[in-house]
Amino acid sequence: MSINRVVISGNLTRDPELRSTSGGMAILNMRMAVNDRRKDQQTGEWKDFPNYVDVVIFGQRGESLSRFLSKGSKVAVEGKLRWSEWENQQGDKRQKLEVIADDIEFMSSRGEGGGGGGGNYAAPAPGPAPDLDEEIPF
C-alpha cells in the first residue's frame, strides 16, 4: 500500500495563472512559499527557510479560485504529489514535483496579504448555529 497525501500552508509568491486546455478544461497554476524552520549553525538562532511548491487546480474550481487568489494570499492546500518529466526544445530533460490540489482553505482575510476571504473553498460555508433549546427528536 502507498499513500500519496500532502498538506501544506504558506503564501502565494505570485498571482495565480489561469489557462485552458484545447478541450476547454481550466488549469490554475500557482506557487507557494512554505517555510521550514531550522537552526542557523553560525548564529544559533532559529530561522525560516522557504521551500517553493508548485500547486495545480483543475476544472471549475480552479477557474473560480482564480478570482479570489493573488500574490501574498495565505492558503492551506491538501492534495497529492505528481511527478512529471519532459524534454525541452534544446533536448534537455526536465522534471518537477507538484501538488495537485483537492482542497484549498483561505487563511488570510481580504485585507491581509492579497485575496482570499477566509474559509474553506471545497465545503460550503456553515449555516446558522442550531437552536440548542429545541427538543432533540430521538
ZIWONOR-V424253 format. One record per residue. PHI is phi as a letter, one per 30 degrees, with the letter a starting at -180 (999 if undefined). BURIAL is # if it has 16 or more other C-alpha atoms within 10 Angstrom, else .. D_LAST is the distance of its C-alpha to the last C-alpha in Angstrom with 1 decimal. Layout:
{{PHI BURIAL D_LAST} {PHI BURIAL D_LAST}}
This chain:
{{999 . 41.4} {b . 41.9} {b . 39.7} {b . 40.8} {b . 38.5} {b . 39.8} {b . 38.4} {b # 41.0} {b # 41.2} {l # 44.3} {c # 46.3} {d # 47.8} {d # 51.6} {a . 52.5} {d # 51.0} {d # 49.1} {c . 51.2} {c # 49.7} {b . 51.5} {b . 51.0} {d . 51.9} {d . 54.3} {d . 51.4} {j . 49.7} {d . 47.0} {d # 46.6} {b # 47.2} {c # 46.6} {c # 48.6} {b # 48.4} {b # 49.6} {c # 47.8} {c # 49.4} {c # 47.3} {d # 48.8} {c . 49.6} {c . 50.3} {b . 53.4} {d . 55.9} {d . 59.3} {d . 61.9} {d . 64.7} {c . 63.0} {i . 60.3} {c . 57.8} {d . 54.5} {b . 54.6} {c . 52.5} {c . 53.9} {d . 52.5} {c . 51.6} {c . 51.7} {b # 49.1} {d . 49.2} {b # 45.8} {b # 45.4} {b # 42.7} {c # 43.0} {i . 42.1} {e . 40.5} {e # 38.7} {d # 42.2} {d # 43.6} {d . 40.9} {d # 41.1} {e # 44.9} {d . 44.5} {c . 42.7} {c # 44.3} {a # 47.8} {e # 50.1} {j # 48.6} {e # 44.9} {c # 42.8} {b # 40.3} {c # 38.3} {b # 38.5} {b # 36.7} {a # 38.4} {b # 40.9} {d . 44.6} {b . 47.1} {c . 50.8} {b . 53.5} {b . 57.3} {a . 60.0} {c . 63.6} {d . 64.9} {d . 67.9} {d . 70.3} {i . 69.0} {d . 67.2} {d . 64.0} {b . 61.0} {a . 57.5} {a . 54.4} {c . 50.9} {b # 48.2} {c # 44.5} {c # 42.7} {d # 39.8} {c . 36.3} {b # 34.7} {b # 36.3} {b # 35.1} {d # 37.2} {c # 38.0} {b # 40.4} {d . 40.1} {e . 42.5} {d . 45.1} {c . 45.2} {h # 47.1} {j # 47.0} {d # 44.2} {j # 40.6} {b # 38.0} {i . 35.5} {j # 32.3} {c # 31.6} {d # 33.3} {d . 31.5} {c . 28.0} {d . 27.3} {d . 27.1} {d . 23.7} {d . 22.4} {d . 21.8} {d . 19.6} {d . 16.0} {d . 15.8} {d . 14.2} {d . 14.5} {d . 12.0} {d . 8.8} {d . 5.8} {d . 3.8} {b . 0.0}}
